[in-house]
Amino acid sequence: MASLCLNSLPMSPSSHPRKLTDSSLSSLSSAVAFTNGSAGEGAVKPIVVNGTPPTVVSAPGRRIIAVGDLHGDLDQARRALQIGGVLSSDGEDLWTGEDTVLIQLGDVLDRGEDEIAILSLLRSLDIQAKAEGGAVFQINGNHETMNVEGDFRYVEPGAFDECAGFLEYLNGNKYDWEEAFVGWHGVSKRWKGDRKMSANWGPWNLVERQKGVIARSVLFRPGGPLACELARHSVVLKVNDWVFCHGGLLPHHVEYGIERMNMEVSYWMRGLSETDGSPHIPFIATRGYDSVVWNRLYSRDVSDLEVYQIDQTQAILEETLQVLGAKGMVVGHTPQYSGANCEYNCSIWRIDVGMSSGVLNSRPEVK
């Protein structure tokens, strides 16, 4: 398993994150950290990342927070990150979390119009966070894997348009991927304004829609630019003694190997194959009701369950955590109508609150 040490690097004065305002600080009561304590004033050990993509992360002394499904709603995503104290509220999209570690639990895609902009924002924040001794990690959810498979059932018309616009923007940057991708969140709002002013654009313009579908296929197909970007992310990530995944981890997933699953999904998204055939879709991680990205076992409302079902679920969860040497698991995927919550002696946190306007449009939460 490969290891990578994320050492702090100095930032130029112009790019240094700004401090939170008093009004921003007042909203932090809804943020719960998955850590044993804050770093304090003294120096802390560097973050150590094991695996490619990351599988196990050691982040001693860090404040660790997680945010659930964002589903293409950039405004709500920004609100959530501001509540978590990691994003400036001045519109400059600056990292304010110092050495905080942020984990986003997947489903950035579908049901909203600003998917690429959110992915771009998270990458930009990761770059800034690493310079402060922190980090941003992303988890792939079922909607990420669906799009790489070419399943566009839940794609909004505006999201197809964003794909077409981003592909044009990428071409204008002479296919400098890093510059175009990291900068997209800052220019997408202006691009949307220009698009709406265009006399040729309209929600039922079939030519524009066809361009959008083709652009999305190019970007998200296995080996495509955005599929390769998603391939950098895990389906399961252990940070200190907490496990993060989109749907839920089961004992047979652990037996199969979490690093193996991460590598197989990444390999498939990059369009690579061990044979001359098509890239193999990793079933255990991405397909089926009990796969890592689709599993809802731990997210069911316990008030709807029989006592024996609750006991069985708790036993499965405890077995999974024991093998991993973890004290808890954090999942998204299933909207919680009462807000983020924990069950089974708080060894499972369910943090998908349906904050996107394409889902429940509920108040953003960060845990």
Residue, then its C-alpha position, 0 to 999 in steps of 0.5 A: m500500500a503506497s503512502l503519501c505525506l501531505n506536508s504543509l506548504p507556505m501560501s502567498p499572501s494573496s491566496h491566504p484564507r480569510k478568517l471566519t466572521d462572527s456571523s459565520l462562527s455562530s453557525l458552527s454549533s451544527a458541526v460535529a467533529f469526528t476526532n479525539g480533539s483539536a490540534g491546539e496551538g502546537a505543531v501537529k504531525p502531518i497527514v499520512v495517506n495510504g493507498t491510491p486512491p486513498t484507503v487509510v488516512s492518519a490525521p492526528g490532532r485534526r478536526i474532521i468533518a463530513v458533508g453528505d450528498l450535494h446533488g448539483d446544488l452549488d449554493q447549498a454546497r457553499r452554505a454547508l461548507q460555510i456552516g462547517g467553517v471551511l469556506s469563506s462567506d465573502g464569495e471568494d471561495l477561500w479555505t478557512g478550515e486551517d488544518t481541518v480534514l473534510i470528507q464529502l460522501g459522494d453524490v455530487l452528480d445528478r438532480g442539479e445543474d452545477e455538478i462540475a462546479i462543485l467538483s471544481l470547488l472541492r478540488s480547489l479547497d483541497i489544494q488550499a487545505k493542504a497548504e494549511g496542513g488540512a485536506v479534502f477527501q471525496i467519496n464516490g457514490n452511486h450517482e458517480t458510478m452511474n454516470v461513468e456507466g453512461d446512466f444519465r437518467y437523473v441528469e438535469p437539462g442544465a447539467f447537460d448544458e454545463c457539460a457542453g460549456f465546460l468542454e468549450y471552456l476546456n478547449g479554450n484553455k488549450y486542454d490544460w486540465e488542471e487550470a480549467f478544472v480548478g478554475w471552473h467554479g469561479v467562472s461557471k456563474r458568469w458562463k451561465g449568465d452569458r448562456k441565458m442571454s444567448a438567443n439560441w439557448g433554450p430548455w427545449n433546444l434539441v441541438e443544444r441538448q444533443k451537444g450536452v449529451i455528447a459532451r457528458s458522454v465524452l467527459f464521463r465515459p471510462g477514461g474520460p477527463l471527469a471519469c479520471e478525476l472521479a477515479r482519484h477518489s475512494v469508495v471506502l475511506k478510513v480516517n483515524d478510527w472512523v470509516f466513511c462510505h456512501g451507502g454502507l460497508l458490510p462484513h463481506h466487503v471488508e473480507y473482499g478488501i477495501e483497498r482492492m475495491n478502491m483500486e478496482v473502481s479507480y481502474w474501471m473509471r480510468g478505462l483500464s482493463e486487464t484484458d483486451g475487452s471492456p473495462h470490468i465494472p466492479f460489482i461488489a462496490t457499485r452494483g446490487y442493493d448490498s454494494v458499497v454505494w447502494n447499501r441502505l441497511y444502516s440508514r433505515d428508520v429504526s422505528d419501522l424495524e422489529v427488535y430482531q431486525i435492529d439486533q441483527t443490523q447492530a451485530i452486522l455493524e459491530e462485526t464490520l467495525q471490529v474487523l476494521g479496527a474502527k469505532g464508527m461509520v459515516v454514510g450518506h445516500t439515504p435522505q434523513y427527513s429529521g436531519a443528520n442523526c446517529e443510531y446503534n449507540c452512535s456507531i453509525w452516523r447518517i448525514d444525507v439530509g437531502m439539502s439539494s434543491g433537487v431532493l428535499n431542499s432542506r437546511p444544510e448540515v455538516k457533521 
